[in-house]
Structure formats: structure tokens, C-alpha cells
């Protein structure tokens, strides 16, 4: 069984899409460990603020099947892939880690580079897996978050009800 970590984000109908994305992940994969929900400004473009969190789950599925399921969940929530890479989105679910697998296959990159580049990924990951080590950098996520320049990307936790 593999331990999987995914980031979840939305800046279009944020509450509904975050709730729906988490509910769909539960339907596919069962019990989830969830970070708090964080709000951040859009990165790479001018747009509405995002809600972001990280979820962890165990699965017997292989990495490509998990990636396909995540894409289907995004599509079910109205995700469109036309237009610029950095743009508003209904639901974005990115595969961050799949056990300690290191791979690059098309657009699938593990561990995902965003982990160390974006506060909205690293802080929630460090929250739910502080002692887990990055499979390439060999530092745990608490250490990586402690060293992160927190001034470059403002981020704050928000009250959020999943029910």
C-alpha cells in the first residue's frame, strides 16, 4: 500500500469546490488526513485568492491510476485546461508524493517541484507530515518549512467546515 500526498486548491467557488474535491477523494480512497485550509494570493497571475490544503491517503492503486483519478475529479468539478498555465481554476489536485517514488513521466513529476517552491504546498504538507523526508533533498518537511522565506508568499490559515 502506498502513502500518497496531494495538494488541493481552488479560487472559483472555493468553498464548494474544496468540499466537493475532498468528498470525491474520500469516495475513491477512503480515509484522508487533511491539513488546515489556507488562503493565499494567486501566484503567477492576477486573480482571486485561493484556498489550499494538503490531503494524505493510502492506496493500492499504482501511481498512473492515481494521477488519472485525480484528473477525473478535477474534470468533474468543471476544471478546464484551455488558456494560460497560471490562471483561475475550479479545482486543482496535484500529486505531490507517492511513497518515496522519484520519477518524471510527461507532466507527472514526483516529488512535485512545487513542494519547495510554494508556501501553499509546503506549509500544509509540513503540518500533516512534519517528520517525513523529501525523497530527493533528504530533509523533513518541518525543516524545509522552517527554512522557507515566508515573506515571499503570504499565506494564512482560515476557518473551514467540510460538512
N, C-alpha and C positions, 0 to 999 in steps of 0.2 A: 504494500500500500504506500502510495506517495503522499507527501505533505506538500500542499500547493498554497501559494500566496498570490492573491490578485489585488490590484488596485481598482477602485470603483469611483467614477466621477460623473458629474452632471452639472450643466449650467442652464439647461432648458427644463422647466417644470421639475426643478431639482428634487423636491420632497417626494413627489410621486415616482419619479424615475429611480431614485436611490432605493426607496422602499420596494418597488417592483423588481429591480435588479437583484436585491438581496433575497427576496422571496423566491425568485427563479433559481438563484444559486442553491438555495435550500432544497428546492424541489429536485434538482439534478444531483446534488452532492450530499444532502443531509445536513448534519450539524455544522455550523460555522462558528469560528472565533472571529469577533468583529472588534476593530478599533473604535474609538470615538469618531464622530463625524467632524471634519474640519472644513472651514471656509477659507478660500484663497481667491486672490485676484486671478484673472485669466493670465496665462503665461504664453508669450509668443504672439499675442494679438489683443486688440481691444474688444472686450466682451463682458458680459455679466459675470459676476463671481461664481465660482464653482463650489460645490460640496464634494468632498473626497473622503474616502476611508479605505482601509485595507481589510480583507477577509482572508481567513485561512480555513482549509478543509483537507480531509483525507479522501483519496480516491484510488480505485483500482484501474481507472482508465489510463491510457497512455497519453503522453504529452500532446500529440497532434489531435487526439479526440477531445481533450480538454479545451484546446485552443478553438476547435470548431464549435463546441458547445458555447463557449464564451461569445463568439461571434454571432451565433444564433440568438442568444439572449439580447445582445445589443440590437440586432435587427428587429426582434420582437418589440422593442421599445422605440422603434422609429429612427434608429441610427441611420444616417445617410453618409456615404463616403465620397460624395462629389464635393468639389470645392477644395480650398486650401487645407493642408495638413493640420495647421493650427487654427481651429475655428470652434464655434459653439457646438455643443452636442447634447443630445438627449441622454445618452448613456454611453460611457466608455469603460470597458472592463479589460484591463491589461494583465496578462500573465507575467508575474514578477519572478517567481521562483517555482521550480518543480523539483523537490528534494534538493540535491546539490548538483543537478544537471547543468552543464555548461555546453551551449550549442548556439549555432547561427544557421538558420534554415529559412531562406526568404526573408519575410518580415518578422519571423519568430526568433527572438534573441533572448537567451537565458544565461545568466541572470539579466534581467532588463536593465539597460543603462540608466534609465530614469531613476532607479533606486537612489543613486548617489548624486543625481543632478537636481532633483526636485524635492523641496520640503514637504509638499503634499503627498509624496510617496514615502519618504524616509521617516518622517515623524510617526505616522500611524503604524508603519512596519516595526519601528523600534519600540512602539508601545506594546504590540502584541507578541513580538519575538525579540526581546532585547538581547538575549544571550546567543541567538542563532548567528552563525558566522556566514558572511558573504562568501560564496564558493570560489571566488577569484581573489578578492582582497584579503581574505582570512582575518578580517576584523568583525567583531559582532556589531549588530545594528545599533546598540546603545552607544558604542564607541564612535561609530560613524555619525550618529546624530549629534553627539557631544561636540564633534569637530566641525560640524556643518556651519557655514556662515548664515546664521538665522536672519540677518538683516537684508539679505538679497531677495528673499521671497516671503513677504508677510503671510502669516498663517495663524488661525485661531480656532480653538475648539468651539463647537456650537451645541446647544441642546437639541437633541433629535430623538423623536419617538418612532420606532419601527412598526408599531401597531397601527 
